[in-house]
Amino acid sequence: MPCLLASKSGLKVACALFTMMDARDRKTVVKSLPIEEMLTNKIAHLFLIHIVTTLDDTQLSKKKILHEALKQVDDQIGDKSY
């Protein structure tokens, strides 16, 4: 999945694939994503937003994605370019 997120057309494909996956495969994808790197990427962060809005496991999305995003924001809050 991360290699698809290098372009906007790859983002569309990744979102479509994620939507078509069953719940077990979605959980595997979410657990294997490099969340910290994806948060600062200008295309990959859109995939994270798609995951949070479509994933049916709220505990996993809260623990894996939102918690990591909040830690990243706390660390980068003083950086004006962030």
Residue pairs with C-beta under 8 A, 6 or more apart in sequence:
1 14
1 17
1 18
1 29
1 32
1 33
1 47
2 33
2 34
2 38
2 44
3 10
4 10
4 11
4 13
4 14
4 17
5 11
5 14
5 38
5 41
5 43
5 44
5 47
6 43
7 43
8 43
10 43
11 43
11 44
11 46
11 47
14 47
15 47
15 50
18 26
18 29
18 47
18 50
18 51
18 54
19 54
21 29
23 56
23 57
26 51
26 55
26 56
26 57
27 57
27 60
30 51
30 55
30 60
30 61
30 64
30 65
31 60
31 64
33 48
33 64
35 48
35 64
35 65
35 68
35 69
36 68
36 72
37 44
38 44
38 45
38 47
38 48
39 45
39 48
39 68
39 69
39 72
40 72
40 82
48 65
48 69
51 61
51 65
52 61
52 65
52 66
55 61
76 82
